[in-house]
Amino acid sequence: MGLEKRDMFLKRYFQNILKKDIYKNTLILFSGSSAAQIIPLLATLILTRIFTKEQFGVFFIYSSLCMVLSMFITLRLELSIVLPSDKNQSKILLFTSIFTSIVLSVFLFITITLFYTPITKMLGDRNIGRLLLILPFSLILLGITQSYSYWFNRNNRYKTISIAKILKSTTSSIVQIILGLFAFMKYGLIAGLISGQFIAAFYSIITGYKDKIITTSNVTLNKMFHLVKKYKEIPIFNTGIAVSNTLSNHLPIFLLSSFYSLEITALYGLANRIIATPLGLISESVGQVLFNEASKRYNQGENIRNLVKSAYKKLFRIAIIPTVLLTIFAPYLFSISFGKEWEMAGTFTQLLIPWLFLMFLNSPMSYIIIILNKQKQLLIYDILLLISRFFALYTGYKIYNNTSITIIFYALVGALFNLFLLFYILKISNTTKKVETN
């Protein structure tokens, strides 16, 4: 009877948890994100034995360019989709975000075409230079997917978001492996990446059309400009915040190839990808749900500090044990998983752990900055972080000319800044929204 009572208690306990939307939605997003991230991680076990370090180096540079520029290509207008109480305004903002990504991608293509030679020389590799010509296409696809993701988030379509992520990672991994096995080595990794981006964007568009939740009848340029003006602080400040933050996180990918070699870039890229991927998928899932939940509570006049503290505690408990294990065993794990020649990536992982752990805690909380309208402060923070990281990498290379020391300096700067940000977010979250009077 004791075992039966215990089983019944546990069953009711988890049923009660899943009845709460914030836990249920987080679980849906986490499940989808987990599947979406596990697939490419498993594929990497094969890909590191098919493609060379130099090819991985080029791939990491291209994917990093996608990540950095995707923060700019919509001017972060997708963030505003969640904010209006009027659903029609959210619909207009969705189309505004997609329209912006198309216009800026075309502008970027023209810029790359006009300044192709100096850009190629700056990157130091003609193969990377040629890839820049297809970069705007990737950015349009990413702009579409990002915009729809926030629309689905606003409408509690978390399952749809998860399916899009799974389709993207599955398609990318399959195409990369097939092209690698058939000796299409040079751009196989990047071709797979673009294939996944296309499938995710296509699925998002088709789903929105089938559900009949999106129509263009009420969307006009005047309404688009009006809403952009209403939420102007998002493109003005959040674009700079997102670009500077993402650029500083990917700065080693761009500089290590210039300072050292594509092989070092590949080793760092793999280290960052393997450790940041599982941590990132959790923080991203928590972040999207937290953004929705915190926005609702704050708009209702509630204090959101307890919600923020609770999220920090949960994230800490999730990450602490894997972090300790990776700190101890990373080189060995990389060696047996990806091959002996990738063991140094495990050493780089050990050096990055302090920064990645604190970044994992803070990543979901970046949405609190938006809700509380502290974008100006965060922009200053991110600019200082970017400058500090650049000098950390440059000092490690120029004075010591040692990759490990260079990465230590970079990780240390990131850890210190994230520690400051943690306490800052806890402080500013202890507030309530002022009631507006007409």
N, C-alpha and C positions, 0 to 999 in steps of 0.2 A: 504493500500500500504506500510505503514511503516513497518508493521510486515512481509510482504512478502519480502521486501528488506533486512530486518535484517536476515530472514531465509536463503535467497540466499547467503548473505555475509558469514554467519556461515558455510553453506554447502561448499562454495568455499574455505573458510579458512581451514577447516579440510581436504578437498580433497588435497589442496596444501601441507599440512603437511605430509599426508600419501604418497604423491609422493616422498618425501625425504626418501631414503633408511634407513638412521639411525633411523628415527622415526618409519617407517613401520616395520623394523626388530625388534626394541625394543618392539613394540606393540605385534608382533607375539610371541616373547619369553616370554613377560610378561603375555600374555593371557594363554599360555601353562603352565607357572610356577605357575600362580595364581590358575588355575584349579588343578594342581598337588599338591599344598599346602593346598588348601581349603578342599579337600577330606579327608586327614588325620586329619585335625583340627576338622572337623565335626565328624569323626570317634572317635576322642579322647573323645568327649562328651559321647559316649557310653562306650568306653573302660575303662574309669576311674571308671565306675560303675560295670564293670565285673571283672577286674583284681585288685589285691591288690597293695599297695604301694611298697611292697618288690619285687613283680614281675616287676613292672615298674622300680624299681631301677636296677635290673639285666638287663632289656632291655636297659636302658639308658647307662649302662656301655658297653654293647656289641655294641650298635650303635655308641658310642663314639670311641671305639676301631676301628670300621670300618672307621670312619671319619678320625681319626689320621693316621692309616696305609695306607689308600687309597692315602694319600698325598705322601707316600713313594713308593708304590708298582709299579708305573710306572717310578719312578725317575723323574717325572714331564715332561717326554719327550713329552707328548701330547701337551704341550704349544708350542713346536717347529713346530707342524703341520701347524700352521697358518702363520709362518714366511717366508718360501721360496717362491720366485716368480715362481719357477718351480713346476708344479703340481705333476710330477712324484716323486720328492724329498719328497713332502708332503705325498704321498702314502707310500713311504718306511718308513718314520717316523711313520706313523700310525701303520704299522706292527711291527716296532721296539718297540713302546710303549706297544702294546699288548703282544708281546713276552717277554718283560721285566717283565710285571705283572705276567705272568705265571711262569717264572723262579723264581722270588722272592717269590711268594706264595708257591711254592713247597719247597723252602729253609726254609720259615717260618714254614711250617708244620713239617719239619724234626726237626727244632729247638724246637718247642713246644713239640713234642714227646719226645725228649731227655731230656728236662728240665721241664717236666710237673709238677712234684712235687714242686720244688722251686717257679715256676711261680704261681701255685695255692695257695701256702702259702702266697705269696706276696699280691695276690688279696684278700685273706682272706675269700673266699667263694668257696666251691667245685663245686657248680652249675655253677659259672662263669668259673671255670677251665675247666669243661667238654666242655663248649661252645667254648673254644679256639680251639678245634680240628676241628670245622667247619668254623672257621674264615677265613682260607686261601681260601676256596671256595667262600665266600662272596667277598674277595678281588680280585679274578680273574674276577668275574662278574663286579665289580666296575671298574676295570682296562679296561675291554672291553668297557663298556659304556662311561667312561671318554674319551677314545681315539677316539671313533667314534664321540662323541659330538663335539670335536674340528675339526674333518674332515668335518662333516656336517656344522660346523660354517664357515670353510674356503670356502666351496662351496655354502654358503648362503642358506643352507638347514635348516632354522630356524624352519619351521613347523615340520620337522622330529624330531628335538631336543625336541620340545614341546610335541609331541605325546609320545615319549619315557618316558618323565617325568610323563605324565598323566597315562600311562600304569603302571609304577612302583608304584605310590602312590595308584592308584585304586586297583591293585592286593593286595598290602600289607594290605590295610584297610579292604578289603572284607575277606581275609583269617584270619586276626586277629579277626574280629568280629565273624566269623563262628566258629573258634576254641574256642573262649571264650564262646560262647553260648552253645557249645557242651561239655563244661567243660574240654577241653584240655588246662588247665590253665597254667601249669608250663612253657612251652616254646612257647605258642601261639603267643605272641607278636614278638618273634624273628623269628619263622617260617614264619609269615606273611612278615616280613622285607626281609628275604631271597627270598621269592617267588617274591616279587616286583623287587628285584635286578636281578633275573633270567629272568623275562619277559622283562625288559628294555634291558638287554644284548642281548637276543635272537632277539628282534625286530630290534635292531641296526644292527646286523649281517645280518639278512634277508633283510633289506632295502638296505644295501650296496651291497648285492649280486644281488638283483632284478634290481637295478638301473644300474648295470654294470659299476659303477664308480670305482670299485676296482678290480684289477686283481693282481695276484702274479707273473706274468711272469718276471717283471723287478726287483723283490726284491731278493737280494742276501745278504749273511752275510757281504761281503766286503763293499757293499754299505751302509748297516746298520751301520757298525762300522765307516765308513767315515763320515756319517752325525752326528753320536753321537759325534765324535771328533769335527766336525764343530760347533755344538751347545753345546759343553761340559759345558759351564757356566750354562746352564739351570739345568742339573742334579747335577752339583757340588754345586751350590748356591741355586737354587730354591727348591730343595728337602729339604735342611735344613731349608729354609725359611718357606715352607709350613708345614712341620712337626712341627717345633717349634711354629709357629703361631697357628695351629690347636690344638696342645697339650695344649698350654696355654689357649685357649678358652674353652677346655674341661677339664682342670685340676680340677675344682671343682667336676666334676662327679666322678673322680677317688679318690680324697682325702677326700671328704665329707663322703663317705661310710666308709673309714678307721678312720677318726676323730670322726664321729658321728654314722650314721646308714644308712641302705639302704632306710629307709623312708625319711630321709632328702635329700638323693640323688635324690629320686623320686620327691620330692617337688621342688627342684632346677631344675631338668631336665625338668619338666613340665613348670615351669616359663620361663626357657630359650627357650624352644621349641615354646611356644605360642607367645612370643614377637619376637624372632629372626626369626621365619619362615616367617611371612609376610614381615618383613624388608629385610630378606635375599633373598626372591624371586625377589624383585624389584632390589636390588643391583646386583644380579647374572645376571639378564636379561640385565641390563644396562651395566654391566661389559663385557659380551661377545661381545656385539655389539660395545662398546667403544674400546675394544681391536682390533677388526677388523678395525674400522674406524681410530683410532689413528695410527695404524701400517701403513696404506695406506698413511695418511697425512704426517707422519714423514719420510717415505721412499721417498716421493715426495719433501722433503725439506721444508715442512711447519712447522711453529711454532704451537705447540698443546696446548699452555697455555689457549687460549680462549675456546677450546673444553673442557678442564678440569674444568675451572671455571664455564662454562655453566652447566656441569654435576653436579657439587657440588651444585649450586643454585637450580637446579630442584629437586635433592634428598632432600635438606633441606625443600623445600616447600611441598614435598610429606609427609615427616615424622613428621613435627612439631606438627600438630594438633592431630594425633593419639598418639603421645608421651605425650602430655599434658593430654589428656583424660585418658590414662593408668596410669599416675603418680597419678591421683586423685582417680580413681575408680577401680583399678586393684583387690584389695581383694574382693570387692563386686562382680565383674564380674566373678572371679574364683569360688566363692562360689555358685552362682546360675547356672553357666555353668557346673561345674565338680563335684559339691557336697560340702557340708560344710567342709568335712575333707580335702579338697584341698585349703581352704582359705589362708593358710600360703604361698602357691605358689604365690598368688597374692601379698602378702607382699614382697616376694623375688623379684618379678617383679619390684616393685617400686624401690627397691634398685639397680637393674641392669640397669635401664633406662638410666642414663647419659652415661655409657660405650656403651650400645647397640646403642644409637642414633649416637654417634660419629663413632662407628665401621661401622654403616650403610652408613655413608657418605664416609668412606675411602675404603670399600671393593671393589667397582668397580675400584678404582684408583690403586689398587695393580698391575694391568696390565701395568700401566704407568712405573712402576719400571722395568718391563721386557723389554719394548720397549726402554727405555733409558739406559739399561744395568747397573742398580744400585743395582744389586742383593747382592753384597758384603756388602753395607751399610745396606740394609734391613735385611740381615742375622744377623748382629751385633745387630740391633734394636730388632729383634725377640728373640734373645737369652737373651738380657737384660730384655725384657718384660716377658719372661718365668721365669727367675730367680726372678724377682721382684714379680710376681704373686704368685710364690711358697711361698716366705717369707711372703707375705701378708696373704695368707691362713693359713700358719703355725703360724704366730703371733696371728691372730684372735682366733685360736684354743688354742694355748699353753698358752697365757697370759690371754685371756678373757673367753675362753671356751664357746663362744656364737655364734650361727649360723648367726644371723643377723649382728653382728659386723664383723665376718669373711667374709661374702659376701660383706659388705660395703667396707672393705679394698681391696678386689679383684676388685670390680667395680671401685673404685677410681684410682687404679693403671692403669687399662685399659683405663679409660677416659683421664688421663693425657698423657699417651703414644700416644693415638690416636689423641689428640689435637696437639701434636708435629708433628706427621706424616702428618697431614693435611697441615700444613704450609710448611713442607719439600717438599711435592709433588707439591704444588703450585710453589715453588721456582725452582725445577729442571725441571718442564715442560716448563719453559720459555727458550727454546733452539731449535735449528734446527739441522738436521743431516748434518754432513760434507760430502761433495761430495768426493767419493773415486776415486782415479786416478790410472790407471794401470802403 
